[in-house]
Amino acid sequence: MSETKEPKDVEYIEFELNEPVNLNDLDENEDAIELINNRLKVFPDVSRFHNLAYLSLRQNLLVEIPELDIPNLETLDLYDNQITAIKGLDKLTKLRVLDLSQNRITKIEGLQNLVNLEDLSLTYNKIKKIEGLENNLKLAQLELGCNKISKIENISHLEHMKKLHLGKNKIKVMEGFETMKELEILGLAANRITKIENLCTLSNLRELHISEQGIKSLEGLENVVSIELLDLSKNMISKITNIELLTNLTDLYLNDNEIEDIQSLNNLGKLKKLDTLYLERNPIQTNDPANYRRKVIISIPSLSQLDATACRV
């Protein structure tokens, strides 16, 4: 999960670890307040803080969001509560960052007025479908990992998306993001994907995370020449092909696959920027552990790190 963003140049009041909370003692001009781990069951009344731009109520026991009227609020952090529904946010038209991760939310809703929203995190909930984002055209980061989503849909209009995280869901097909020309990071780890596809339009993609799937082939990567980091660990890949055109690749994770042919490393030797490679727990290592490192390093002279260890022939 990404770090919650705070407005620049703010001074904030922080209460945490069950400290007694009395907001009446605070100056009404406060622009940032944190009430962390206070076992709050009811949303505090912050309506008198007209300059409030940052509010964090993470790690409490809140079950409901009341109708909020905080006209200047830019960041709302409600991580790790017991909230079951997204509501009460209609008047927060300046909101840029919303974190509702680790709650009990089942549906994406109540966001239609948040036209300035840039960063939305809903990881570790019980969401089954991507929906309700029709008006959030400024979204640049969307985190929906650890839910029950089976299809990537209803986000093709989010053309300014830079970071899309959908790991640990039930997704079978790589689709629905082809129009995101500004996308830089795509996280799809731990889903049910068997084929790499629909990446050819993502000309700015720098990181692709598709570990823990059922992928057998590297086909589908040929045109994504912008990629710098590629994580394909814990798949079913047996041959390293279709990768020599990824000339900007610096970090490659292929550990825990089925690669056994040392000759397949020749394609990696063509990648002059490749600096870090993980290949451990492949047959290429387990079948010849004594000579594994030496053979890999000779085949790929650009490497400075192999399997978390600095390279020395």
Short mmCIF file of the C-alpha atoms (twelve columns), coordinates in Angstrom:
data_MODEL
# 
_entry.id   MODEL 
# 
loop_
_atom_site.group_PDB 
_atom_site.id 
_atom_site.type_symbol 
_atom_site.label_atom_id 
_atom_site.label_alt_id 
_atom_site.label_comp_id 
_atom_site.label_asym_id 
_atom_site.label_seq_id 
_atom_site.Cartn_x 
_atom_site.Cartn_y 
_atom_site.Cartn_z 
_atom_site.pdbx_PDB_model_num 
ATOM 1   C CA . MET A 1   0.000   0.000   0.000   1 
ATOM 2   C CA . SER A 2   1.202   3.447   -0.805  1 
ATOM 3   C CA . GLU A 3   2.023   5.989   1.850   1 
ATOM 4   C CA . THR A 4   -0.802  8.365   2.627   1 
ATOM 5   C CA . LYS A 5   -0.038  11.757  1.145   1 
ATOM 6   C CA . GLU A 6   -0.125  14.857  3.313   1 
ATOM 7   C CA . PRO A 7   -0.661  18.401  2.059   1 
ATOM 8   C CA . LYS A 8   2.480   20.437  1.761   1 
ATOM 9   C CA . ASP A 9   3.461   22.870  4.513   1 
ATOM 10  C CA . VAL A 10  0.895   21.805  7.106   1 
ATOM 11  C CA . GLU A 11  1.206   21.558  10.853  1 
ATOM 12  C CA . TYR A 12  -0.876  18.746  12.298  1 
ATOM 13  C CA . ILE A 13  -2.114  17.599  15.675  1 
ATOM 14  C CA . GLU A 14  -1.675  13.895  16.403  1 
ATOM 15  C CA . PHE A 15  -3.416  11.749  18.999  1 
ATOM 16  C CA . GLU A 16  -2.661  8.057   19.122  1 
ATOM 17  C CA . LEU A 17  -2.285  4.971   21.278  1 
ATOM 18  C CA . ASN A 18  -5.537  5.571   23.104  1 
ATOM 19  C CA . GLU A 19  -4.737  9.071   24.294  1 
ATOM 20  C CA . PRO A 20  -7.836  10.940  25.506  1 
ATOM 21  C CA . VAL A 21  -9.193  13.057  22.673  1 
ATOM 22  C CA . ASN A 22  -10.756 16.461  23.149  1 
ATOM 23  C CA . LEU A 23  -10.999 18.347  19.882  1 
ATOM 24  C CA . ASN A 24  -12.466 21.337  21.684  1 
ATOM 25  C CA . ASP A 25  -8.971  22.170  22.886  1 
ATOM 26  C CA . LEU A 26  -7.692  22.611  19.348  1 
ATOM 27  C CA . ASP A 27  -7.453  25.823  17.398  1 
ATOM 28  C CA . GLU A 28  -10.218 25.976  14.803  1 
ATOM 29  C CA . ASN A 29  -7.568  26.903  12.217  1 
ATOM 30  C CA . GLU A 30  -5.864  23.508  12.427  1 
ATOM 31  C CA . ASP A 31  -5.327  22.161  8.930   1 
ATOM 32  C CA . ALA A 32  -4.285  18.581  9.781   1 
ATOM 33  C CA . ILE A 33  -5.466  16.178  12.483  1 
ATOM 34  C CA . GLU A 34  -4.523  12.566  13.224  1 
ATOM 35  C CA . LEU A 35  -6.545  10.407  15.617  1 
ATOM 36  C CA . ILE A 36  -4.785  7.061   15.317  1 
ATOM 37  C CA . ASN A 37  -5.528  3.897   17.307  1 
ATOM 38  C CA . ASN A 38  -7.941  5.561   19.704  1 
ATOM 39  C CA . ARG A 39  -10.632 2.852   19.513  1 
ATOM 40  C CA . LEU A 40  -13.048 5.447   18.181  1 
ATOM 41  C CA . LYS A 41  -16.459 3.988   17.366  1 
ATOM 42  C CA . VAL A 42  -18.087 7.247   16.300  1 
ATOM 43  C CA . PHE A 43  -16.730 9.653   13.711  1 
ATOM 44  C CA . PRO A 44  -15.555 12.808  15.563  1 
ATOM 45  C CA . ASP A 45  -17.158 16.149  14.776  1 
ATOM 46  C CA . VAL A 46  -14.557 18.173  12.888  1 
ATOM 47  C CA . SER A 47  -16.962 20.570  11.200  1 
ATOM 48  C CA . ARG A 48  -15.567 23.636  12.968  1 
ATOM 49  C CA . PHE A 49  -12.113 23.136  11.426  1 
ATOM 50  C CA . HIS A 50  -12.787 25.002  8.199   1 
ATOM 51  C CA . ASN A 51  -9.136  24.900  7.097   1 
ATOM 52  C CA . LEU A 52  -8.773  21.168  7.647   1 
ATOM 53  C CA . ALA A 53  -6.924  19.648  4.683   1 
ATOM 54  C CA . TYR A 54  -5.676  16.374  6.190   1 
ATOM 55  C CA . LEU A 55  -7.620  13.997  8.439   1 
ATOM 56  C CA . SER A 56  -6.412  10.572  9.533   1 
ATOM 57  C CA . LEU A 57  -8.592  8.279   11.628  1 
ATOM 58  C CA . ARG A 58  -6.743  5.076   10.852  1 
ATOM 59  C CA . GLN A 59  -6.778  2.048   13.146  1 
ATOM 60  C CA . ASN A 60  -9.985  2.771   14.970  1 
ATOM 61  C CA . LEU A 61  -13.360 1.009   15.254  1 
ATOM 62  C CA . LEU A 62  -15.453 3.208   12.984  1 
ATOM 63  C CA . VAL A 63  -18.326 1.421   11.248  1 
ATOM 64  C CA . GLU A 64  -19.930 4.324   9.405   1 
ATOM 65  C CA . ILE A 65  -18.969 7.560   7.667   1 
ATOM 66  C CA . PRO A 66  -21.418 10.377  8.487   1 
ATOM 67  C CA . GLU A 67  -22.292 13.158  6.055   1 
ATOM 68  C CA . LEU A 68  -19.053 15.154  6.029   1 
ATOM 69  C CA . ASP A 69  -18.897 18.874  5.329   1 
ATOM 70  C CA . ILE A 70  -15.189 19.718  5.307   1 
ATOM 71  C CA . PRO A 71  -14.837 21.974  2.265   1 
ATOM 72  C CA . ASN A 72  -11.019 22.121  2.125   1 
ATOM 73  C CA . LEU A 73  -10.231 18.491  2.918   1 
ATOM 74  C CA . GLU A 74  -7.677  17.003  0.517   1 
ATOM 75  C CA . THR A 75  -6.667  13.775  2.292   1 
ATOM 76  C CA . LEU A 76  -8.919  11.397  4.236   1 
ATOM 77  C CA . ASP A 77  -7.273  8.332   5.775   1 
ATOM 78  C CA . LEU A 78  -9.677  5.738   7.200   1 
ATOM 79  C CA . TYR A 79  -7.380  2.738   6.909   1 
ATOM 80  C CA . ASP A 80  -8.084  -0.223  9.215   1 
ATOM 81  C CA . ASN A 81  -11.546 0.406   10.584  1 
ATOM 82  C CA . GLN A 82  -14.815 -1.548  10.314  1 
ATOM 83  C CA . ILE A 83  -16.553 0.572   7.684   1 
ATOM 84  C CA . THR A 84  -19.054 -1.346  5.554   1 
ATOM 85  C CA . ALA A 85  -20.115 1.274   2.977   1 
ATOM 86  C CA . ILE A 86  -18.652 4.299   1.182   1 
ATOM 87  C CA . LYS A 87  -20.961 7.213   1.851   1 
ATOM 88  C CA . GLY A 88  -21.045 10.706  3.331   1 
ATOM 89  C CA . LEU A 89  -18.378 12.063  0.977   1 
ATOM 90  C CA . ASP A 90  -20.500 14.063  -1.472  1 
ATOM 91  C CA . LYS A 91  -19.362 17.468  -0.184  1 
ATOM 92  C CA . LEU A 92  -15.640 16.671  -0.212  1 
ATOM 93  C CA . THR A 93  -15.123 18.032  -3.704  1 
ATOM 94  C CA . LYS A 94  -11.464 18.976  -3.087  1 
ATOM 95  C CA . LEU A 95  -10.485 15.505  -1.884  1 
ATOM 96  C CA . ARG A 96  -7.386  14.172  -3.666  1 
ATOM 97  C CA . VAL A 97  -6.421  11.168  -1.526  1 
ATOM 98  C CA . LEU A 98  -8.795  8.612   0.000   1 
ATOM 99  C CA . ASP A 99  -7.630  5.517   1.884   1 
ATOM 100 C CA . LEU A 100 -10.314 3.023   2.886   1 
ATOM 101 C CA . SER A 101 -8.105  -0.035  2.925   1 
ATOM 102 C CA . GLN A 102 -8.643  -2.846  5.405   1 
ATOM 103 C CA . ASN A 103 -12.310 -2.275  6.076   1 
ATOM 104 C CA . ARG A 104 -15.445 -4.298  5.292   1 
ATOM 105 C CA . ILE A 105 -16.550 -2.599  2.102   1 
ATOM 106 C CA . THR A 106 -18.326 -4.720  -0.510  1 
ATOM 107 C CA . LYS A 107 -19.070 -2.138  -3.210  1 
ATOM 108 C CA . ILE A 108 -17.341 0.868   -4.795  1 
ATOM 109 C CA . GLU A 109 -19.901 3.657   -4.561  1 
ATOM 110 C CA . GLY A 110 -20.446 7.177   -3.244  1 
ATOM 111 C CA . LEU A 111 -17.507 8.695   -5.134  1 
ATOM 112 C CA . GLN A 112 -19.369 10.481  -7.921  1 
ATOM 113 C CA . ASN A 113 -18.728 13.999  -6.559  1 
ATOM 114 C CA . LEU A 114 -15.017 13.461  -5.918  1 
ATOM 115 C CA . VAL A 115 -13.953 14.822  -9.289  1 
ATOM 116 C CA . ASN A 116 -10.490 15.822  -8.009  1 
ATOM 117 C CA . LEU A 117 -9.635  12.426  -6.549  1 
ATOM 118 C CA . GLU A 118 -6.153  11.298  -7.606  1 
ATOM 119 C CA . ASP A 119 -5.309  8.454   -5.233  1 
ATOM 120 C CA . LEU A 120 -7.817  5.804   -4.094  1 
ATOM 121 C CA . SER A 121 -6.902  2.814   -1.943  1 
ATOM 122 C CA . LEU A 122 -9.416  0.055   -1.207  1 
ATOM 123 C CA . THR A 123 -7.130  -2.910  -0.546  1 
ATOM 124 C CA . TYR A 124 -8.161  -5.667  1.877   1 
ATOM 125 C CA . ASN A 125 -11.908 -5.292  1.533   1 
ATOM 126 C CA . LYS A 126 -14.615 -7.571  0.110   1 
ATOM 127 C CA . ILE A 127 -15.155 -5.917  -3.262  1 
ATOM 128 C CA . LYS A 128 -16.236 -8.180  -6.129  1 
ATOM 129 C CA . LYS A 129 -16.576 -5.706  -8.985  1 
ATOM 130 C CA . ILE A 130 -14.794 -2.592  -10.238 1 
ATOM 131 C CA . GLU A 131 -17.467 0.081   -10.662 1 
ATOM 132 C CA . GLY A 132 -18.534 3.531   -9.497  1 
ATOM 133 C CA . LEU A 133 -15.525 5.419   -10.879 1 
ATOM 134 C CA . GLU A 134 -17.223 7.105   -13.826 1 
ATOM 135 C CA . ASN A 135 -16.578 10.670  -12.598 1 
ATOM 136 C CA . ASN A 136 -13.120 10.196  -11.107 1 
ATOM 137 C CA . LEU A 137 -11.245 11.146  -14.255 1 
ATOM 138 C CA . LYS A 138 -8.178  12.484  -12.414 1 
ATOM 139 C CA . LEU A 139 -7.346  9.173   -10.757 1 
ATOM 140 C CA . ALA A 140 -3.625  8.492   -11.086 1 
ATOM 141 C CA . GLN A 141 -3.312  5.706   -8.529  1 
ATOM 142 C CA . LEU A 142 -5.852  2.966   -7.817  1 
ATOM 143 C CA . GLU A 143 -5.213  0.194   -5.301  1 
ATOM 144 C CA . LEU A 144 -7.699  -2.673  -5.228  1 
ATOM 145 C CA . GLY A 145 -5.472  -5.525  -4.132  1 
ATOM 146 C CA . CYS A 146 -6.666  -8.283  -1.795  1 
ATOM 147 C CA . ASN A 147 -10.328 -8.246  -2.772  1 
ATOM 148 C CA . LYS A 148 -12.569 -10.673 -4.682  1 
ATOM 149 C CA . ILE A 149 -12.424 -9.061  -8.124  1 
ATOM 150 C CA . SER A 150 -12.633 -11.456 -11.073 1 
ATOM 151 C CA . LYS A 151 -12.502 -9.015  -14.006 1 
ATOM 152 C CA . ILE A 152 -10.730 -5.760  -14.863 1 
ATOM 153 C CA . GLU A 153 -13.544 -3.535  -16.099 1 
ATOM 154 C CA . ASN A 154 -15.046 -0.042  -16.009 1 
ATOM 155 C CA . ILE A 155 -11.704 1.773   -15.791 1 
ATOM 156 C CA . SER A 156 -10.772 2.269   -19.457 1 
ATOM 157 C CA . HIS A 157 -11.813 5.942   -19.197 1 
ATOM 158 C CA . LEU A 158 -9.167  6.645   -16.536 1 
ATOM 159 C CA . GLU A 159 -6.581  7.861   -19.016 1 
ATOM 160 C CA . HIS A 160 -4.358  9.565   -16.421 1 
ATOM 161 C CA . MET A 161 -3.765  6.405   -14.399 1 
ATOM 162 C CA . LYS A 162 -0.105  5.883   -13.527 1 
ATOM 163 C CA . LYS A 163 -0.240  3.132   -10.889 1 
ATOM 164 C CA . LEU A 164 -2.791  0.315   -10.964 1 
ATOM 165 C CA . HIS A 165 -2.597  -2.363  -8.266  1 
ATOM 166 C CA . LEU A 166 -4.899  -5.382  -8.489  1 
ATOM 167 C CA . GLY A 167 -2.843  -8.106  -6.828  1 
ATOM 168 C CA . LYS A 168 -4.387  -10.979 -4.861  1 
ATOM 169 C CA . ASN A 169 -7.750  -11.116 -6.588  1 
ATOM 170 C CA . LYS A 170 -9.386  -13.670 -8.891  1 
ATOM 171 C CA . ILE A 171 -8.538  -12.090 -12.246 1 
ATOM 172 C CA . LYS A 172 -8.062  -14.453 -15.195 1 
ATOM 173 C CA . VAL A 173 -7.504  -12.086 -18.134 1 
ATOM 174 C CA . MET A 174 -5.186  -9.101  -18.586 1 
ATOM 175 C CA . GLU A 175 -7.567  -6.533  -20.065 1 
ATOM 176 C CA . GLY A 176 -9.368  -3.258  -19.448 1 
ATOM 177 C CA . PHE A 177 -6.301  -1.022  -19.151 1 
ATOM 178 C CA . GLU A 178 -5.285  -0.701  -22.820 1 
ATOM 179 C CA . THR A 179 -6.285  2.994   -23.011 1 
ATOM 180 C CA . MET A 180 -4.110  3.988   -20.039 1 
ATOM 181 C CA . LYS A 181 -1.258  5.468   -22.058 1 
ATOM 182 C CA . GLU A 182 0.296   7.072   -18.951 1 
ATOM 183 C CA . LEU A 183 0.361   3.846   -16.918 1 
ATOM 184 C CA . GLU A 184 3.776   3.284   -15.317 1 
ATOM 185 C CA . ILE A 185 3.155   0.504   -12.786 1 
ATOM 186 C CA . LEU A 186 0.809   -2.454  -13.246 1 
ATOM 187 C CA . GLY A 187 0.475   -4.844  -10.315 1 
ATOM 188 C CA . LEU A 188 -1.387  -8.095  -10.950 1 
ATOM 189 C CA . ALA A 189 0.473   -10.526 -8.692  1 
ATOM 190 C CA . ALA A 190 -1.295  -13.568 -7.255  1 
ATOM 191 C CA . ASN A 191 -4.252  -13.819 -9.604  1 
ATOM 192 C CA . ARG A 192 -5.320  -16.552 -12.037 1 
ATOM 193 C CA . ILE A 193 -3.687  -15.287 -15.220 1 
ATOM 194 C CA . THR A 194 -2.321  -17.779 -17.759 1 
ATOM 195 C CA . LYS A 195 -1.415  -15.461 -20.645 1 
ATOM 196 C CA . ILE A 196 0.428   -12.141 -21.007 1 
ATOM 197 C CA . GLU A 197 -1.604  -9.884  -23.291 1 
ATOM 198 C CA . ASN A 198 -2.951  -6.403  -24.091 1 
ATOM 199 C CA . LEU A 199 0.226   -4.535  -23.154 1 
ATOM 200 C CA . CYS A 200 1.266   -3.166  -26.553 1 
ATOM 201 C CA . THR A 201 -0.359  0.252   -26.054 1 
ATOM 202 C CA . LEU A 202 1.293   0.908   -22.676 1 
ATOM 203 C CA . SER A 203 4.278   2.862   -23.956 1 
ATOM 204 C CA . ASN A 204 5.172   4.288   -20.522 1 
ATOM 205 C CA . LEU A 205 4.974   1.073   -18.504 1 
ATOM 206 C CA . ARG A 206 8.031   0.764   -16.236 1 
ATOM 207 C CA . GLU A 207 7.028   -2.006  -13.824 1 
ATOM 208 C CA . LEU A 208 4.975   -5.135  -14.435 1 
ATOM 209 C CA . HIS A 209 4.214   -7.453  -11.521 1 
ATOM 210 C CA . ILE A 210 2.587   -10.740 -12.582 1 
ATOM 211 C CA . SER A 211 4.081   -13.264 -10.178 1 
ATOM 212 C CA . GLU A 212 2.178   -16.234 -8.734  1 
ATOM 213 C CA . GLN A 213 0.072   -17.134 -11.771 1 
ATOM 214 C CA . GLY A 214 -0.147  -19.985 -14.274 1 
ATOM 215 C CA . ILE A 215 1.890   -18.302 -17.018 1 
ATOM 216 C CA . LYS A 216 3.923   -20.674 -19.213 1 
ATOM 217 C CA . SER A 217 5.261   -18.349 -21.920 1 
ATOM 218 C CA . LEU A 218 6.795   -14.874 -22.175 1 
ATOM 219 C CA . GLU A 219 4.849   -14.213 -25.355 1 
ATOM 220 C CA . GLY A 220 3.092   -10.839 -25.189 1 
ATOM 221 C CA . LEU A 221 6.013   -8.797  -23.882 1 
ATOM 222 C CA . GLU A 222 7.650   -8.043  -27.239 1 
ATOM 223 C CA . ASN A 223 6.391   -4.485  -27.699 1 
ATOM 224 C CA . VAL A 224 6.629   -3.215  -24.126 1 
ATOM 225 C CA . VAL A 225 10.136  -1.841  -24.552 1 
ATOM 226 C CA . SER A 226 9.779   0.709   -21.744 1 
ATOM 227 C CA . ILE A 227 9.710   -1.933  -18.985 1 
ATOM 228 C CA . GLU A 228 12.484  -1.617  -16.393 1 
ATOM 229 C CA . LEU A 229 11.247  -4.100  -13.775 1 
ATOM 230 C CA . LEU A 230 9.524   -7.380  -14.620 1 
ATOM 231 C CA . ASP A 231 8.352   -9.822  -11.945 1 
ATOM 232 C CA . LEU A 232 7.346   -13.226 -13.309 1 
ATOM 233 C CA . SER A 233 8.357   -15.280 -10.287 1 
ATOM 234 C CA . LYS A 234 6.340   -18.318 -9.214  1 
ATOM 235 C CA . ASN A 235 4.907   -19.177 -12.621 1 
ATOM 236 C CA . MET A 236 5.320   -22.148 -14.982 1 
ATOM 237 C CA . ILE A 237 7.822   -20.678 -17.450 1 
ATOM 238 C CA . SER A 238 10.269  -23.152 -18.988 1 
ATOM 239 C CA . LYS A 239 11.983  -21.040 -21.678 1 
ATOM 240 C CA . ILE A 240 13.264  -17.464 -21.769 1 
ATOM 241 C CA . THR A 241 12.073  -16.109 -25.118 1 
ATOM 242 C CA . ASN A 242 10.533  -12.909 -26.520 1 
ATOM 243 C CA . ILE A 243 12.472  -10.806 -24.063 1 
ATOM 244 C CA . GLU A 244 15.524  -9.565  -25.984 1 
ATOM 245 C CA . LEU A 245 13.654  -6.457  -27.192 1 
ATOM 246 C CA . LEU A 246 13.146  -5.197  -23.630 1 
ATOM 247 C CA . THR A 247 16.303  -3.129  -23.836 1 
ATOM 248 C CA . ASN A 248 15.482  -0.973  -20.802 1 
ATOM 249 C CA . LEU A 249 15.054  -3.926  -18.450 1 
ATOM 250 C CA . THR A 250 17.153  -3.607  -15.279 1 
ATOM 251 C CA . ASP A 251 15.407  -5.960  -12.822 1 
ATOM 252 C CA . LEU A 252 14.050  -9.398  -13.740 1 
ATOM 253 C CA . TYR A 253 12.439  -11.887 -11.360 1 
ATOM 254 C CA . LEU A 254 12.127  -15.419 -12.761 1 
ATOM 255 C CA . ASN A 255 12.688  -17.415 -9.594  1 
ATOM 256 C CA . ASP A 256 10.450  -20.404 -8.834  1 
ATOM 257 C CA . ASN A 257 9.714   -21.324 -12.443 1 
ATOM 258 C CA . GLU A 258 10.638  -24.332 -14.618 1 
ATOM 259 C CA . ILE A 259 13.665  -22.975 -16.504 1 
ATOM 260 C CA . GLU A 260 16.324  -25.647 -17.088 1 
ATOM 261 C CA . ASP A 261 18.179  -24.819 -20.314 1 
ATOM 262 C CA . ILE A 262 21.333  -22.750 -19.828 1 
ATOM 263 C CA . GLN A 263 21.182  -21.771 -23.509 1 
ATOM 264 C CA . SER A 264 17.996  -19.809 -22.855 1 
ATOM 265 C CA . LEU A 265 20.102  -17.318 -20.918 1 
ATOM 266 C CA . ASN A 266 21.687  -16.134 -24.164 1 
ATOM 267 C CA . ASN A 267 18.691  -13.897 -24.801 1 
ATOM 268 C CA . LEU A 268 19.204  -12.232 -21.429 1 
ATOM 269 C CA . GLY A 269 22.830  -11.585 -22.312 1 
ATOM 270 C CA . LYS A 270 21.617  -9.194  -24.999 1 
ATOM 271 C CA . LEU A 271 20.020  -6.923  -22.384 1 
ATOM 272 C CA . LYS A 272 22.846  -4.484  -21.650 1 
ATOM 273 C CA . LYS A 273 21.025  -2.742  -18.786 1 
ATOM 274 C CA . LEU A 274 20.039  -5.908  -16.921 1 
ATOM 275 C CA . ASP A 275 21.483  -5.459  -13.450 1 
ATOM 276 C CA . THR A 276 19.471  -7.695  -11.108 1 
ATOM 277 C CA . LEU A 277 18.270  -11.225 -11.852 1 
ATOM 278 C CA . TYR A 278 16.485  -13.781 -9.685  1 
ATOM 279 C CA . LEU A 279 16.613  -17.355 -11.026 1 
ATOM 280 C CA . GLU A 280 16.821  -19.450 -7.873  1 
ATOM 281 C CA . ARG A 281 14.629  -22.509 -7.413  1 
ATOM 282 C CA . ASN A 282 14.554  -23.280 -11.125 1 
ATOM 283 C CA . PRO A 283 15.929  -26.567 -12.515 1 
ATOM 284 C CA . ILE A 284 18.790  -24.537 -13.983 1 
ATOM 285 C CA . GLN A 285 19.962  -24.047 -10.392 1 
ATOM 286 C CA . THR A 286 18.790  -27.187 -8.633  1 
ATOM 287 C CA . ASN A 287 20.192  -29.539 -11.307 1 
ATOM 288 C CA . ASP A 288 23.696  -28.047 -11.175 1 
ATOM 289 C CA . PRO A 289 24.062  -25.962 -8.003  1 
ATOM 290 C CA . ALA A 290 27.867  -26.019 -8.057  1 
ATOM 291 C CA . ASN A 291 28.183  -24.333 -11.456 1 
ATOM 292 C CA . TYR A 292 24.921  -22.390 -11.577 1 
ATOM 293 C CA . ARG A 293 26.171  -18.964 -10.541 1 
ATOM 294 C CA . ARG A 294 29.289  -19.079 -12.690 1 
ATOM 295 C CA . LYS A 295 27.357  -20.064 -15.811 1 
ATOM 296 C CA . VAL A 296 24.707  -17.388 -15.325 1 
ATOM 297 C CA . ILE A 297 27.197  -14.599 -14.681 1 
ATOM 298 C CA . ILE A 298 29.261  -15.541 -17.740 1 
ATOM 299 C CA . SER A 299 26.126  -15.613 -19.900 1 
ATOM 300 C CA . ILE A 300 24.921  -12.218 -18.635 1 
ATOM 301 C CA . PRO A 301 27.982  -9.975  -18.089 1 
ATOM 302 C CA . SER A 302 25.924  -6.897  -17.161 1 
ATOM 303 C CA . LEU A 303 24.680  -8.451  -13.899 1 
ATOM 304 C CA . SER A 304 25.728  -6.982  -10.579 1 
ATOM 305 C CA . GLN A 305 23.290  -9.030  -8.504  1 
ATOM 306 C CA . LEU A 306 22.081  -12.632 -8.856  1 
ATOM 307 C CA . ASP A 307 19.556  -14.011 -6.380  1 
ATOM 308 C CA . ALA A 308 20.138  -11.281 -3.773  1 
ATOM 309 C CA . THR A 309 23.919  -11.787 -3.840  1 
ATOM 310 C CA . ALA A 310 26.527  -9.600  -5.519  1 
ATOM 311 C CA . CYS A 311 27.999  -11.181 -8.630  1 
ATOM 312 C CA . ARG A 312 31.478  -12.661 -8.502  1 
ATOM 313 C CA . VAL A 313 32.557  -15.242 -11.056 1 
# 
